[in-house]
Structures are given as C-alpha cells and as structure tokens.
Amino acid sequence: MFPKKLYKKLEERKANNALRQLEVPNSQVDFSSNDYLGFSKSETIFNNTHEFLIGHNITNNGATGSRLLSGNHPLFNIVEALLSNFHNSDSALIFNSGYDANLGFFSTVPQRGDIILYDEYSHASIRDGIQLSNAKAYKFKHNDLQDLECLLERPPAGRPGSREALHEINIFIVTESVFSMDGDSPDLKKMVQLCKKHHAFLIIDEAHAVGVFGKNGIGLAQHLKLEKDVFARIITFGKAIGAHGAAILGSDSLKQYLVNFSRSFIYTTALPPHALANIHAAYHELVLTKNKEQLYKNIAHFKNEIIKNKLQTYFIESDSAIHCCIIPGNDTVKQIAQKFQEQDFNIKPILSPTVPKGQERLRFCLHAFNSKEDISNVLKLLATFVTESC
C-alpha cells in the first residue's frame, strides 16, 4: 500500500520529466560538484587529518550524543576557535550541515512580531527555516536593493503602518554572498548601508564564497571588510572546504542564544571527531594552497571561452565558480546534459521546480583541477548542442 496522493505527485514529476533519482558517482570530467578547490580528494588533507587525530590520541569513531549531553568533544573548542580567528568573528558555533545551520538560525532567532526580508532566490534551507519561524516574512526581487528598500519604506499589508512601529521590532535581511543556482552576488556594501539606515540585522549565507573569495578564501563579506557589520554569517564545509558540517559566525551572545534555543543544534548527535579534524586540516591547507589562484585562472578562461563561442546571451553573469546556461524546458536541458555525459563530461541539468519554469539550466561548476583544454572543449560542445536544439 502507498498513499494515492503521494503516488499522484510522483506521477506528476514523471510527466514533467522532473523525477529525481540517485546516481552512482562516475569518473567523467567534473563540471558538477561543489569541490571547487579539489580539497575533497586531497591526500595531503587526508593524511593531515589522520595525523591530527593520532597526535591528539583520538580514536573515537562517533560523538556518542548531542553536544549538550556527551558529544561536546574537546576538538569542538579547538576548531571553533580556529574558525573565529580565521573569519574575524567573536564566536563560531558548528552545526552538522548548512541545512541544519539555516534551519536552526531562522526558526529560532527571529521572534513573533519581527520581520524577515529575504531574497527570492534564497536557498531551500533558508526558506524552510523561515517557514518554522514565528516572524512574518516577505521576499524581495533577486539582488534588487531598490525593491528591498521599498519593502523597508512602504510596509506591505499586514506589517505595522508607521516607521515608529517598525523601530519597536527587529528586521532581519537575508541574502547569500554567492547564489547557488545563479552564481551571482548582491551588492553587499550597499546592503550594509541599507541595514544601517533602517536599523536592520543582516544575515549572509557564505556557503559558495568561503574558500573561493578573499585572501586564503575568507569569504566575500570579509573580503569586503564588512564582517563586523553583519549580524550572522553562515559558512559551510561541504563546498570548497571539501569536508562536512557548517558554522554560524557572530557575537558571543548569538552563540549562547543558539546553544540554548536552536533545536537543530540541541536535538542531534554531534559531528564525530574525524569530521572536526578534517575541517581543521582543510583550513590549514587554505593558507598554503595555490589551488585558489588556479581556480581564478580557470574562471577567467571559462568566461573568455563563453565570448569566443558567442554564448553570452545564454549565461547569467558571474565571477564565482558557478556559471549557469539558461536552456528553457526540462526535456531540452536534460537531453543536452545527456549529450555531455555521452562525451564524458559530468554536467547536471537544473530542472523546474528547483528553478522557476522557463529558467531551467545547465549548471557548470568550475574547479582548480579542470584543465584549460577541458574548459575549451566543453564550451565548444555547448555551442554545438545549443545550435542543434534551437
């Protein structure tokens, strides 16, 4: 037996050619993973992680419980201190994943009567956290600070009708420094100015910026010297860091509040020691590696090849490691992705409803380990495939 309503939803996904399935990893040329620096496959980081555990006489396989019970291993303090120092933050609190961090923050920090203004392209984990919040939430147009200011100046229906009333509540403005489905970035400097003008708290998800932007991969907000103007930064370790887990950077008071009230932190088994040692080793490698410089070269080469192959009109402008080629229609974009895979290039189609209908796309993730030849070849193929599909 299986509920008819659920069966119907699965059939609708199949009819729209949007049914998700798990795939086995392959050896194709990687243009799809978030492993921007190649850290997930680094033997140096692997060996340093092992040596760090042995050096601290750690042989535990698991955390044994939540951090408030038996799972607060001494490595947490070591790694959180490293993160605070590296990211110029008063404190850091490690979560089990970026999803857990966003869910735990947004479901807990904004209170009843508060206002959340979030970018319409915010990650699913942010939106899910907001849905669990008792605060009222309103989206603004993607990277549109004029639309954001309109929301701040002219409250939508249901919000308090005067600026005096607004000063009695907290306003949280939410964005990402690099958006995962577009690869673009907001004007963070102007956003900080808006927050100061309207006494709002700024939250930035830096998942796809840490390890990529700024000296030693400090992230975009810190690269722009805005970290002290940001109420909270969410960083994750599963992208450029090549590990697992996440952290929320902010004040000591914010950390204390989250430890006491964030349910996704309180009611889950902590990360095992090996995961913490892996983060520790990866952050030390960030200071030493030349991979970031190579990634920048590959991004520049990719953008030049877009122009060379006259593909500018298909791509969303991006300076990050994520570059998206808009190809409307689930059927069409899946067919082109399949053609790439037949040529031994691992490129994933992003389908609706993950992105809006008509905004389906191929998502190219660039890495330090991609060769110039592979980048040139993949865009030559794209030009051919796009011509054939039109």
C-alpha positions as CSV (number, residue, x, y, z in Angstrom):
1,M,0.0,0.0,0.0
2,F,1.1,3.5,-0.8
3,P,-1.0,6.7,-0.3
4,K,-2.7,7.8,-3.6
5,K,-1.9,11.4,-3.0
6,L,1.8,10.7,-2.9
7,Y,1.6,8.4,-5.9
8,K,-0.1,11.1,-7.9
9,K,2.7,13.6,-7.0
10,L,5.3,11.1,-8.2
11,E,3.4,10.6,-11.5
12,E,3.2,14.4,-12.0
13,R,7.0,14.6,-11.6
14,K,7.4,11.8,-14.2
15,A,5.0,13.5,-16.6
16,N,7.0,16.8,-16.3
17,N,10.3,14.9,-16.8
18,A,11.4,16.1,-13.4
19,L,11.6,13.0,-11.4
20,R,14.8,13.0,-9.2
21,Q,16.9,9.8,-8.9
22,L,20.1,8.9,-7.1
23,E,23.1,8.3,-9.4
24,V,26.3,6.5,-8.7
25,P,29.4,8.7,-8.9
26,N,31.4,8.4,-12.1
27,S,34.8,9.2,-13.5
28,Q,33.6,11.8,-16.0
29,V,35.3,15.2,-16.2
30,D,33.8,17.0,-13.2
31,F,31.8,20.2,-14.0
32,S,29.1,19.5,-11.5
33,S,30.5,19.1,-7.9
34,N,31.0,21.9,-5.3
35,D,34.6,20.7,-4.7
36,Y,35.9,24.0,-6.1
37,L,39.5,23.6,-4.8
38,G,39.7,19.8,-5.1
39,F,40.1,19.5,-1.3
40,S,37.7,16.5,-1.0
41,K,40.2,14.4,-2.9
42,S,43.4,15.9,-1.3
43,E,45.8,13.2,0.0
44,T,47.6,16.0,2.0
45,I,44.4,16.9,3.9
46,F,43.5,13.2,4.4
47,N,47.0,12.5,5.9
48,N,47.0,15.6,8.0
49,T,43.6,14.7,9.3
50,H,44.8,11.3,10.4
51,E,48.0,12.7,11.9
52,F,46.0,15.3,13.9
53,L,43.8,12.6,15.4
54,I,46.7,10.4,16.3
55,G,48.6,13.4,17.7
56,H,45.7,14.2,20.0
57,N,45.3,10.5,20.9
58,I,41.8,10.4,19.5
59,T,40.5,7.0,18.3
60,N,36.7,7.7,18.8
61,N,34.5,6.8,15.8
62,G,31.5,8.7,16.9
63,A,30.4,11.7,19.1
64,T,28.1,9.4,21.2
65,G,25.4,12.1,21.7
66,S,24.4,15.8,21.3
67,R,26.9,18.4,22.3
68,L,24.8,19.3,25.4
69,L,25.0,15.7,26.6
70,S,28.1,13.6,25.8
71,G,29.1,14.8,22.3
72,N,31.0,18.0,23.1
73,H,34.4,16.6,22.2
74,P,37.4,18.9,23.0
75,L,38.0,19.3,19.3
76,F,34.9,21.5,19.0
77,N,36.6,24.2,21.1
78,I,39.8,23.9,19.0
79,V,38.0,24.1,15.6
80,E,35.6,26.8,16.7
81,A,38.4,29.0,18.0
82,L,40.2,28.4,14.6
83,L,37.1,29.5,12.7
84,S,36.6,32.6,14.8
85,N,40.1,33.7,14.3
86,F,40.2,32.9,10.6
87,H,36.9,34.7,9.9
88,N,37.5,37.6,12.3
89,S,34.4,36.7,14.3
90,D,33.7,36.9,18.0
91,S,32.4,33.4,18.0
92,A,31.6,30.3,15.9
93,L,29.1,27.5,16.5
94,I,29.4,24.3,14.5
95,F,26.3,22.6,13.1
96,N,26.1,19.3,11.4
97,S,25.3,20.8,8.0
98,G,24.5,24.0,6.2
99,Y,20.8,22.9,6.2
100,D,20.9,22.4,9.9
101,A,22.5,25.8,10.5
102,N,20.0,27.7,8.4
103,L,17.1,25.8,9.8
104,G,18.3,26.3,13.4
105,F,19.0,30.0,12.9
106,F,15.9,31.1,11.1
107,S,13.5,29.0,13.1
108,T,14.9,30.4,16.3
109,V,16.3,33.9,16.1
110,P,13.5,36.0,14.5
111,Q,10.7,36.3,17.1
112,R,7.0,36.8,16.9
113,G,6.3,40.3,15.6
114,D,9.7,40.5,13.9
115,I,10.1,40.9,10.1
116,I,12.3,38.8,7.7
117,L,13.0,40.2,4.3
118,Y,14.7,37.6,2.1
119,D,16.0,37.4,-1.4
120,E,13.5,35.4,-3.6
121,Y,16.3,33.1,-4.7
122,S,17.3,32.2,-1.2
123,H,18.3,28.5,-0.6
124,A,15.7,26.0,0.4
125,S,17.3,25.6,3.8
126,I,16.8,29.3,4.5
127,R,13.2,29.2,3.3
128,D,12.4,26.1,5.4
129,G,13.9,27.8,8.4
130,I,11.8,30.9,7.8
131,Q,8.6,28.8,7.5
132,L,9.3,27.4,11.0
133,S,9.7,30.9,12.4
134,N,7.0,32.9,14.2
135,A,8.2,36.1,12.4
136,K,6.5,37.5,9.3
137,A,8.5,37.1,6.1
138,Y,8.5,38.9,2.8
139,K,10.6,38.2,-0.2
140,F,12.3,40.9,-2.4
141,K,13.3,40.6,-6.0
142,H,16.6,38.9,-6.6
143,N,19.6,41.2,-5.8
144,D,17.2,44.2,-6.2
145,L,18.1,46.6,-3.5
146,Q,15.6,49.1,-4.7
147,D,12.8,46.6,-4.2
148,L,14.2,45.8,-0.8
149,E,14.2,49.4,0.2
150,C,10.6,49.7,-1.0
151,L,9.7,47.0,1.5
152,L,11.5,48.8,4.2
153,E,10.0,52.2,3.4
154,R,6.5,51.2,2.4
155,P,5.4,48.2,4.6
156,P,3.3,45.6,2.8
157,A,-0.2,44.7,4.1
158,G,-0.1,43.1,7.5
159,R,3.1,44.9,8.6
160,P,2.9,47.9,11.1
161,G,1.9,51.1,9.3
162,S,4.5,53.5,10.7
163,R,8.2,53.9,10.9
164,E,7.8,54.4,14.7
165,A,6.1,51.0,14.9
166,L,8.9,49.4,12.9
167,H,11.5,50.6,15.3
168,E,9.9,48.5,18.0
169,I,10.5,45.3,16.2
170,N,13.5,43.6,14.7
171,I,14.0,43.5,10.9
172,F,16.2,40.7,9.5
173,I,17.5,41.0,5.9
174,V,18.7,37.8,4.4
175,T,20.9,37.1,1.3
176,E,23.7,34.9,0.0
177,S,27.1,36.2,-1.0
178,V,27.1,33.7,-4.0
179,F,23.8,32.2,-5.1
180,S,24.0,28.5,-5.7
181,M,21.6,28.4,-8.7
182,D,22.8,31.6,-10.5
183,G,26.4,32.0,-9.3
184,D,25.9,35.8,-8.9
185,S,26.3,38.1,-5.9
186,P,24.4,41.1,-4.4
187,D,25.9,44.5,-3.7
188,L,26.8,43.7,-0.1
189,K,28.3,47.1,0.6
190,K,25.0,48.8,-0.4
191,M,23.1,46.2,1.5
192,V,25.1,47.0,4.7
193,Q,24.3,50.7,4.2
194,L,20.6,49.9,3.9
195,C,20.7,47.8,7.1
196,K,22.4,50.7,9.0
197,K,19.8,53.2,7.6
198,H,16.9,51.1,8.7
199,H,18.4,49.5,11.8
200,A,18.1,46.0,10.4
201,F,20.1,42.9,11.1
202,L,22.0,41.4,8.1
203,I,22.4,37.6,7.6
204,I,24.6,36.3,4.8
205,D,24.9,32.7,3.7
206,E,28.5,32.3,2.5
207,A,28.3,28.7,1.5
208,H,29.6,29.2,-2.0
209,A,32.0,32.0,-1.2
210,V,34.2,30.6,1.6
211,G,37.3,29.1,0.1
212,V,36.8,31.0,-3.2
213,F,36.8,34.7,-2.4
214,G,39.2,36.8,-0.5
215,K,42.7,36.2,1.0
216,N,43.0,32.5,1.9
217,G,39.3,32.0,1.0
218,I,37.9,34.1,3.9
219,G,34.7,34.7,2.0
220,L,33.1,37.7,0.2
221,A,31.8,39.6,3.2
222,Q,35.1,39.5,5.0
223,H,37.0,40.3,1.7
224,L,34.9,43.5,1.5
225,K,35.7,44.2,5.2
226,L,32.0,44.0,6.1
227,E,32.2,41.2,8.7
228,K,31.6,43.5,11.7
229,D,28.5,44.9,10.0
230,V,26.9,41.5,9.6
231,F,24.8,40.0,12.4
232,A,25.4,36.4,11.3
233,R,27.4,34.6,8.6
234,I,26.6,31.0,7.7
235,I,29.5,29.1,6.4
236,T,29.6,25.5,5.2
237,F,32.4,23.0,4.8
238,G,30.9,20.8,2.2
239,K,31.8,23.0,-0.8
240,A,35.3,24.5,-1.3
241,I,36.5,23.2,2.1
242,G,35.8,19.6,0.9
243,A,34.7,18.4,4.3
244,H,31.3,18.2,6.1
245,G,29.4,20.4,8.5
246,A,28.7,24.2,8.9
247,A,29.1,27.0,11.3
248,I,27.3,30.2,12.3
249,L,29.6,33.2,12.9
250,G,28.5,36.0,15.1
251,S,28.6,37.5,18.5
252,D,29.2,35.6,21.8
253,S,25.6,36.4,22.7
254,L,24.3,34.9,19.4
255,K,26.3,31.7,20.1
256,Q,24.9,31.5,23.6
257,Y,21.4,32.0,22.4
258,L,21.7,29.3,19.7
259,V,23.1,26.8,22.1
260,N,20.1,27.4,24.3
261,F,17.3,27.6,21.7
262,S,18.3,26.2,18.3
263,R,16.6,22.9,18.0
264,S,18.7,21.6,15.1
265,F,21.7,22.1,17.3
266,I,20.3,20.8,20.6
267,Y,18.5,17.7,19.4
268,T,21.0,16.0,17.2
269,T,24.1,13.9,17.6
270,A,27.2,16.0,17.3
271,L,29.8,15.6,14.4
272,P,32.3,12.9,15.1
273,P,36.0,13.8,15.9
274,H,37.1,12.8,12.4
275,A,34.9,15.4,10.8
276,L,36.3,18.1,13.0
277,A,39.9,17.1,12.4
278,N,39.1,17.2,8.6
279,I,37.8,20.8,8.9
280,H,40.9,21.7,10.9
281,A,43.3,20.2,8.3
282,A,41.4,21.8,5.4
283,Y,41.5,25.3,6.9
284,H,45.3,25.0,7.4
285,E,45.6,23.9,3.8
286,L,43.6,27.0,2.7
287,V,46.6,29.2,3.9
288,L,49.1,27.1,1.9
289,T,47.4,26.1,-1.3
290,K,47.8,27.6,-4.7
291,N,44.6,26.0,-5.9
292,K,42.5,29.2,-5.4
293,E,44.8,31.1,-7.8
294,Q,44.3,28.3,-10.4
295,L,40.6,28.4,-9.9
296,Y,40.6,32.1,-10.7
297,K,42.5,31.4,-13.9
298,N,40.0,28.7,-14.8
299,I,37.1,31.1,-14.2
300,A,38.7,33.8,-16.4
301,H,39.4,31.2,-19.1
302,F,35.8,29.9,-19.0
303,K,34.4,33.5,-19.3
304,N,36.7,34.2,-22.3
305,E,35.6,30.9,-23.9
306,I,31.9,31.9,-23.5
307,I,32.6,35.1,-25.5
308,K,34.7,33.2,-28.1
309,N,31.8,30.7,-28.7
310,K,29.2,33.6,-28.7
311,L,27.3,32.1,-25.8
312,Q,26.9,35.3,-23.7
313,T,23.2,35.6,-24.1
314,Y,22.7,32.1,-22.6
315,F,24.8,32.7,-19.4
316,I,24.0,34.5,-16.2
317,E,26.8,36.9,-15.4
318,S,29.0,35.5,-12.7
319,D,32.5,36.0,-11.2
320,S,32.2,32.9,-9.0
321,A,32.9,29.2,-9.6
322,I,29.2,28.7,-10.6
323,H,28.1,29.5,-14.2
324,C,24.6,28.8,-15.4
325,C,23.5,28.5,-19.0
326,I,19.7,29.0,-19.3
327,I,18.0,26.4,-21.6
328,P,14.3,26.5,-21.0
329,G,12.3,23.2,-20.7
330,N,13.1,20.2,-18.7
331,D,13.1,17.9,-21.8
332,T,15.6,20.1,-23.7
333,V,18.0,20.7,-20.9
334,K,18.0,17.0,-19.9
335,Q,18.7,16.0,-23.5
336,I,21.7,18.4,-23.7
337,A,23.1,17.2,-20.4
338,Q,22.8,13.6,-21.6
339,K,24.8,14.6,-24.7
340,F,27.6,16.0,-22.5
341,Q,27.6,12.8,-20.4
342,E,28.0,10.8,-23.6
343,Q,31.1,12.9,-24.3
344,D,32.4,12.1,-20.8
345,F,31.6,15.5,-19.2
346,N,29.7,15.4,-15.9
347,I,27.3,18.4,-16.2
348,K,24.0,18.4,-14.4
349,P,20.7,19.9,-15.6
350,I,18.8,22.0,-13.1
351,L,15.1,21.4,-13.6
352,S,11.9,23.1,-12.6
353,P,10.5,23.1,-9.9
354,T,14.1,23.5,-8.4
355,V,14.2,26.7,-10.5
356,P,11.2,28.5,-12.0
357,K,9.6,27.1,-15.1
358,G,11.3,28.6,-18.1
359,Q,14.5,29.1,-16.2
360,E,15.8,25.5,-16.5
361,R,19.6,25.5,-16.9
362,L,22.9,23.7,-17.2
363,R,25.0,24.4,-14.1
364,F,28.7,24.5,-14.7
365,C,30.8,24.3,-11.6
366,L,34.5,25.2,-12.1
367,H,37.4,23.7,-10.2
368,A,41.1,24.3,-9.7
369,F,41.7,20.9,-11.2
370,N,39.8,21.4,-14.5
371,S,42.2,21.7,-17.4
372,K,42.1,24.6,-19.9
373,E,41.6,22.0,-22.7
374,D,38.5,20.6,-21.0
375,I,37.0,24.0,-20.4
376,S,37.5,24.9,-24.1
377,N,36.1,21.6,-25.3
378,V,33.1,21.7,-23.1
379,L,32.0,25.2,-24.3
380,K,32.7,24.2,-28.0
381,L,30.3,21.3,-27.4
382,L,27.8,23.5,-25.7
383,A,27.7,25.9,-28.7
384,T,27.1,22.9,-31.0
385,F,24.4,21.4,-28.8
386,V,22.6,24.8,-28.3
387,T,22.5,25.3,-32.1
388,E,21.2,21.9,-32.7
389,S,18.4,22.3,-30.1
390,C,17.1,25.6,-31.5
